[in-house]
């Protein structure tokens, strides 16, 4: 008979594997339903998969957003540069104010490339 500590360790290892797979699923642009389907493919019933998926989804979404932080940061920096560099160039009376529009547009494009998975209501 397995001890309680061994069972907890096995569950925690399995949970970490589920979170990793859910992060891959969310990174591919799929949502919460795909996480539930993955858990069902691992042999769970629909009700158990749905109940466990909320915790798994939240952890995977947090990891995904953390991994996308450089993209989000660079998008905001580019938008900041695109907005404030033309103002600074105008204040110093430079004729190159139009050159700063591409960073702003690139920042907006990067901002919309960030994957933001949404959770199903409980």
Z-matrix of the N, CA and C atoms (Angstrom, degrees):
N
C 1 1.445
C 2 1.530 1 109.21
N 3 1.309 2 115.21 1 135.93
C 4 1.464 3 120.47 2 -178.06
C 5 1.523 4 110.28 3 -77.04
N 6 1.315 5 114.26 4 144.65
C 7 1.455 6 118.06 5 176.46
C 8 1.527 7 109.39 6 -79.46
N 9 1.301 8 115.83 7 164.02
C 10 1.464 9 121.46 8 -178.50
C 11 1.527 10 110.37 9 -64.98
N 12 1.330 11 117.52 10 -38.07
C 13 1.468 12 120.99 11 179.56
C 14 1.526 13 110.72 12 -62.88
N 15 1.318 14 117.53 13 -41.97
C 16 1.459 15 121.13 14 179.43
C 17 1.521 16 110.68 15 -64.81
N 18 1.321 17 116.54 16 -40.29
C 19 1.466 18 120.10 17 179.70
C 20 1.528 19 110.67 18 -66.38
N 21 1.336 20 117.27 19 -39.89
C 22 1.469 21 120.59 20 177.83
C 23 1.519 22 111.21 21 -64.19
N 24 1.341 23 116.35 22 -41.31
C 25 1.461 24 120.28 23 179.39
C 26 1.525 25 111.10 24 -64.65
N 27 1.331 26 116.48 25 -41.48
C 28 1.466 27 120.06 26 178.19
C 29 1.525 28 110.84 27 -64.45
N 30 1.328 29 116.64 28 -41.97
C 31 1.466 30 119.60 29 179.08
C 32 1.522 31 110.63 30 -64.53
N 33 1.338 32 116.43 31 -40.85
C 34 1.470 33 119.75 32 -179.53
C 35 1.525 34 110.73 33 -65.81
N 36 1.314 35 117.84 34 -38.60
C 37 1.471 36 120.47 35 176.11
C 38 1.526 37 110.53 36 -64.80
N 39 1.320 38 116.77 37 -43.20
C 40 1.462 39 120.68 38 178.89
C 41 1.530 40 110.31 39 -64.61
N 42 1.310 41 116.84 40 -40.01
C 43 1.467 42 121.39 41 179.27
C 44 1.522 43 111.00 42 -63.65
N 45 1.342 44 117.51 43 -41.94
C 46 1.460 45 120.73 44 177.75
C 47 1.531 46 111.00 45 -63.45
N 48 1.312 47 117.05 46 -37.32
C 49 1.470 48 120.72 47 176.52
C 50 1.530 49 110.43 48 -65.71
N 51 1.321 50 117.02 49 -41.55
C 52 1.468 51 120.27 50 177.65
C 53 1.525 52 111.02 51 -63.28
N 54 1.332 53 116.64 52 -41.34
C 55 1.462 54 120.23 53 179.41
C 56 1.527 55 110.21 54 -63.96
N 57 1.328 56 116.69 55 -42.35
C 58 1.463 57 120.20 56 179.03
C 59 1.535 58 110.95 57 -62.11
N 60 1.325 59 116.27 58 -45.48
C 61 1.465 60 119.55 59 178.96
C 62 1.527 61 111.43 60 -66.03
N 63 1.329 62 116.63 61 -37.48
C 64 1.469 63 119.99 62 178.18
C 65 1.519 64 110.52 63 -66.08
N 66 1.325 65 117.76 64 -35.53
C 67 1.468 66 120.78 65 176.94
C 68 1.524 67 110.51 66 -64.45
N 69 1.321 68 117.59 67 -39.56
C 70 1.464 69 121.37 68 176.63
C 71 1.524 70 110.17 69 -64.96
N 72 1.325 71 116.47 70 -42.02
C 73 1.469 72 120.98 71 179.25
C 74 1.520 73 110.50 72 -62.68
N 75 1.338 74 116.97 73 -46.89
C 76 1.464 75 120.36 74 -179.69
C 77 1.525 76 111.24 75 -67.08
N 78 1.308 77 117.59 76 -35.05
C 79 1.453 78 121.27 77 177.90
C 80 1.516 79 113.05 78 -66.45
N 81 1.318 80 116.75 79 -23.49
C 82 1.463 81 119.99 80 178.09
C 83 1.525 82 112.06 81 -84.35
N 84 1.340 83 116.75 82 0.73
C 85 1.456 84 119.97 83 175.89
C 86 1.522 85 114.26 84 96.89
N 87 1.309 86 117.16 85 1.36
C 88 1.460 87 119.96 86 177.99
C 89 1.521 88 108.74 87 -86.84
N 90 1.312 89 117.14 88 170.21
C 91 1.451 90 120.13 89 -173.04
C 92 1.514 91 114.38 90 -117.36
N 93 1.319 92 113.86 91 -155.15
C 94 1.462 93 122.48 92 -174.95
C 95 1.533 94 111.34 93 -64.19
N 96 1.307 95 117.09 94 -36.25
C 97 1.470 96 119.92 95 -179.74
C 98 1.529 97 110.37 96 -63.59
N 99 1.330 98 117.00 97 -36.58
C 100 1.463 99 120.30 98 177.87
C 101 1.529 100 110.95 99 -65.62
N 102 1.330 101 117.46 100 -34.07
C 103 1.470 102 120.58 101 176.59
C 104 1.528 103 109.53 102 -67.02
N 105 1.323 104 117.05 103 -42.41
C 106 1.472 105 120.61 104 177.06
C 107 1.524 106 110.12 105 -61.54
N 108 1.328 107 117.32 106 -43.81
C 109 1.466 108 120.33 107 178.77
C 110 1.525 109 111.64 108 -63.49
N 111 1.331 110 117.58 109 -36.64
C 112 1.462 111 120.23 110 176.76
C 113 1.528 112 110.06 111 -63.40
N 114 1.328 113 117.06 112 -45.68
C 115 1.466 114 119.75 113 179.88
C 116 1.528 115 111.00 114 -63.73
N 117 1.325 116 116.89 115 -36.29
C 118 1.469 117 119.58 116 176.70
C 119 1.518 118 111.02 117 -66.60
N 120 1.336 119 116.76 118 -33.73
C 121 1.467 120 119.38 119 178.73
C 122 1.531 121 111.31 120 -70.16
N 123 1.330 122 116.71 121 -17.24
C 124 1.461 123 121.48 122 177.06
C 125 1.531 124 112.03 123 -85.87
N 126 1.332 125 116.87 124 4.16
C 127 1.456 126 120.84 125 174.28
C 128 1.514 127 115.43 126 102.39
N 129 1.316 128 118.90 127 11.15
C 130 1.463 129 121.27 128 179.40
C 131 1.519 130 110.39 129 -88.45
N 132 1.312 131 115.04 130 156.26
C 133 1.461 132 119.26 131 171.83
C 134 1.530 133 108.29 132 -75.33
N 135 1.314 134 115.86 133 163.76
C 136 1.470 135 120.07 134 -176.69
C 137 1.525 136 111.18 135 -62.04
N 138 1.323 137 117.21 136 -43.02
C 139 1.471 138 120.38 137 -178.49
C 140 1.528 139 112.04 138 -65.38
N 141 1.334 140 117.02 139 -43.79
C 142 1.470 141 119.75 140 177.83
C 143 1.516 142 111.41 141 -65.46
N 144 1.332 143 116.97 142 -41.77
C 145 1.468 144 120.70 143 179.99
C 146 1.525 145 110.68 144 -62.63
N 147 1.325 146 116.58 145 -41.19
C 148 1.463 147 119.46 146 179.95
C 149 1.524 148 110.83 147 -67.40
N 150 1.328 149 117.57 148 -40.69
C 151 1.467 150 121.18 149 -179.33
C 152 1.527 151 111.39 150 -65.84
N 153 1.322 152 117.77 151 -42.05
C 154 1.456 153 121.58 152 -178.30
C 155 1.523 154 111.10 153 -76.59
N 156 1.320 155 117.10 154 -27.49
C 157 1.467 156 120.80 155 -172.86
C 158 1.527 157 112.99 156 -64.05
N 159 1.321 158 118.66 157 -27.77
C 160 1.465 159 119.62 158 -178.69
C 161 1.531 160 110.85 159 -63.71
N 162 1.319 161 116.85 160 -45.54
C 163 1.469 162 120.98 161 178.23
C 164 1.528 163 110.44 162 -66.54
N 165 1.320 164 116.94 163 -45.12
C 166 1.464 165 121.78 164 -179.66
C 167 1.528 166 109.77 165 -62.25
N 168 1.337 167 116.70 166 -44.38
C 169 1.463 168 121.53 167 -178.89
C 170 1.525 169 111.00 168 -62.87
N 171 1.329 170 117.60 169 -44.24
C 172 1.465 171 120.54 170 -179.14
C 173 1.529 172 111.47 171 -61.91
N 174 1.332 173 116.88 172 -44.06
C 175 1.471 174 120.08 173 179.64
C 176 1.526 175 110.93 174 -66.21
N 177 1.327 176 116.90 175 -42.28
C 178 1.464 177 120.30 176 -179.76
C 179 1.523 178 111.15 177 -67.21
N 180 1.335 179 117.56 178 -38.28
C 181 1.464 180 120.44 179 178.69
C 182 1.529 181 110.38 180 -65.02
N 183 1.340 182 116.90 181 -41.27
C 184 1.457 183 120.54 182 177.53
C 185 1.533 184 111.16 183 -60.06
N 186 1.343 185 116.37 184 -45.46
C 187 1.463 186 120.40 185 178.90
C 188 1.529 187 111.32 186 -64.30
N 189 1.328 188 116.69 187 -40.11
C 190 1.463 189 120.83 188 179.97
C 191 1.520 190 110.65 189 -64.52
N 192 1.325 191 117.25 190 -45.25
C 193 1.459 192 120.41 191 -179.74
C 194 1.533 193 110.46 192 -65.51
N 195 1.335 194 117.46 193 -36.04
C 196 1.456 195 120.86 194 177.10
C 197 1.530 196 110.83 195 -65.44
N 198 1.334 197 116.33 196 -38.11
C 199 1.465 198 119.21 197 179.82
C 200 1.527 199 111.53 198 -72.55
N 201 1.325 200 117.93 199 -21.80
C 202 1.458 201 121.55 200 179.09
C 203 1.525 202 112.52 201 -92.77
N 204 1.315 203 117.85 202 2.12
C 205 1.462 204 120.55 203 -177.44
C 206 1.531 205 113.67 204 -56.70
N 207 1.347 206 120.02 205 -42.81
C 208 1.473 207 118.17 206 178.16
C 209 1.534 208 112.97 207 -59.16
N 210 1.314 209 116.54 208 -37.01
C 211 1.464 210 120.34 209 177.86
C 212 1.524 211 110.94 210 -66.48
N 213 1.317 212 116.84 211 -43.95
C 214 1.466 213 121.27 212 179.25
C 215 1.531 214 110.14 213 -64.67
N 216 1.322 215 116.58 214 -44.35
C 217 1.464 216 121.05 215 -179.35
C 218 1.530 217 110.87 216 -62.46
N 219 1.328 218 116.69 217 -45.88
C 220 1.468 219 118.72 218 -179.76
C 221 1.520 220 111.43 219 -66.19
N 222 1.331 221 118.06 220 -32.51
C 223 1.461 222 120.23 221 176.85
C 224 1.523 223 110.86 222 -64.28
N 225 1.323 224 117.28 223 -45.09
C 226 1.459 225 120.19 224 179.35
C 227 1.526 226 112.37 225 -67.72
N 228 1.325 227 117.25 226 -37.00
C 229 1.465 228 119.95 227 177.26
C 230 1.523 229 109.99 228 -63.83
N 231 1.323 230 116.77 229 -43.42
C 232 1.471 231 119.58 230 179.97
C 233 1.527 232 111.42 231 -65.06
N 234 1.330 233 116.96 232 -39.21
C 235 1.466 234 118.69 233 177.29
C 236 1.529 235 110.64 234 -66.33
N 237 1.328 236 116.67 235 -39.87
C 238 1.465 237 120.76 236 177.64
C 239 1.526 238 110.47 237 -61.07
N 240 1.321 239 116.42 238 -45.86
C 241 1.467 240 120.83 239 178.84
C 242 1.527 241 110.19 240 -62.80
N 243 1.346 242 116.43 241 -41.78
C 244 1.454 243 120.12 242 -179.45
C 245 1.517 244 113.64 243 -65.68
N 246 1.320 245 117.30 244 -27.07
C 247 1.468 246 120.06 245 -179.94
C 248 1.529 247 111.41 246 -88.29
N 249 1.321 248 117.39 247 -46.33
C 250 1.464 249 119.70 248 -170.44
C 251 1.525 250 114.89 249 -90.20
N 252 1.329 251 118.78 250 -22.06
C 253 1.465 252 119.36 251 176.93
C 254 1.526 253 111.17 252 -66.79
N 255 1.351 254 120.68 253 -42.87
C 256 1.470 255 118.24 254 176.48
C 257 1.524 256 112.97 255 -60.48
N 258 1.334 257 116.43 256 -36.18
C 259 1.466 258 119.45 257 178.07
C 260 1.525 259 109.96 258 -65.28
N 261 1.331 260 116.68 259 -44.53
C 262 1.463 261 120.25 260 178.71
C 263 1.531 262 110.85 261 -64.25
N 264 1.329 263 116.51 262 -40.63
C 265 1.463 264 119.35 263 178.73
C 266 1.532 265 111.14 264 -66.54
N 267 1.308 266 116.77 265 -35.21
C 268 1.461 267 119.80 266 176.93
C 269 1.529 268 111.24 267 -66.05
N 270 1.321 269 115.52 268 -40.02
C 271 1.464 270 119.65 269 -179.56
C 272 1.525 271 112.55 270 -66.40
N 273 1.336 272 117.30 271 -30.50
C 274 1.459 273 119.39 272 177.56
C 275 1.528 274 111.25 273 -94.52
N 276 1.329 275 116.11 274 7.95
C 277 1.468 276 124.04 275 176.27
C 278 1.529 277 112.87 276 58.99
N 279 1.320 278 114.53 277 46.41
C 280 1.456 279 120.59 278 177.59
C 281 1.530 280 109.80 279 -92.23
N 282 1.333 281 118.74 280 141.10
C 283 1.470 282 120.19 281 178.43
C 284 1.531 283 112.88 282 -81.24
N 285 1.326 284 119.86 283 3.15
C 286 1.462 285 122.95 284 -175.59
C 287 1.527 286 113.30 285 -97.18
N 288 1.303 287 118.69 286 25.52
C 289 1.464 288 121.72 287 -176.23
C 290 1.522 289 112.10 288 -65.79
N 291 1.307 290 119.33 289 -27.77
C 292 1.461 291 121.59 290 -177.65
C 293 1.533 292 112.15 291 -72.45
N 294 1.317 293 119.34 292 -17.74
C 295 1.450 294 123.17 293 -176.79
C 296 1.529 295 111.39 294 -69.46
N 297 1.302 296 118.93 295 -18.92
C 298 1.465 297 121.89 296 -174.99
C 299 1.523 298 114.07 297 -87.36
N 300 1.303 299 119.67 298 1.73
C 301 1.467 300 120.65 299 177.28
C 302 1.528 301 112.90 300 -72.49
N 303 1.337 302 121.10 301 -37.72
C 304 1.470 303 119.89 302 -179.99
C 305 1.525 304 115.27 303 -58.53
N 306 1.343 305 121.21 304 -39.76
C 307 1.470 306 117.88 305 177.65
C 308 1.526 307 112.74 306 -62.99
N 309 1.334 308 117.21 307 -35.77
C 310 1.463 309 119.96 308 179.00
C 311 1.526 310 110.33 309 -65.65
N 312 1.322 311 116.87 310 -43.80
C 313 1.472 312 121.18 311 179.36
C 314 1.527 313 110.16 312 -65.57
N 315 1.336 314 116.94 313 -42.20
C 316 1.465 315 120.06 314 177.99
C 317 1.527 316 111.19 315 -64.04
N 318 1.332 317 117.55 316 -36.84
C 319 1.462 318 120.77 317 177.10
C 320 1.519 319 112.11 318 -63.70
N 321 1.323 320 116.38 319 -40.26
C 322 1.470 321 119.96 320 177.93
C 323 1.520 322 110.27 321 -65.62
N 324 1.333 323 117.02 322 -42.46
C 325 1.468 324 120.39 323 178.97
C 326 1.527 325 110.34 324 -62.13
N 327 1.328 326 117.80 325 -44.92
C 328 1.469 327 120.87 326 177.82
C 329 1.522 328 111.72 327 -62.82
N 330 1.326 329 116.43 328 -38.36
C 331 1.457 330 120.74 329 -179.91
C 332 1.531 331 111.53 330 -62.68
N 333 1.316 332 116.99 331 -37.02
C 334 1.462 333 120.07 332 -179.91
C 335 1.521 334 112.95 333 -81.17
N 336 1.333 335 118.28 334 -11.09
C 337 1.466 336 120.98 335 176.62
C 338 1.525 337 112.46 336 -83.20
N 339 1.318 338 117.57 337 -11.19
C 340 1.464 339 121.59 338 -179.96
C 341 1.525 340 108.70 339 -69.30
N 342 1.316 341 116.26 340 131.11
C 343 1.462 342 121.81 341 -179.90
C 344 1.525 343 108.05 342 -84.06
N 345 1.344 344 115.94 343 123.64
C 346 1.463 345 121.80 344 178.89
C 347 1.528 346 109.01 345 -122.73
N 348 1.332 347 117.56 346 86.46
C 349 1.464 348 119.58 347 -179.12
C 350 1.528 349 111.65 348 -68.51
N 351 1.318 350 115.79 349 143.73
C 352 1.459 351 119.65 350 178.44
C 353 1.525 352 110.17 351 -110.55
N 354 1.297 353 114.45 352 151.69
C 355 1.459 354 122.23 353 -174.69
C 356 1.520 355 110.12 354 -96.71
N 357 1.313 356 116.29 355 147.27
C 358 1.468 357 121.09 356 175.15
C 359 1.518 358 109.71 357 -72.95
N 360 1.326 359 117.93 358 147.90
C 361 1.471 360 118.85 359 175.49
C 362 1.526 361 110.78 360 -69.41
N 363 1.314 362 115.77 361 148.33
C 364 1.467 363 119.54 362 179.31
C 365 1.457 364 108.22 363 -82.57
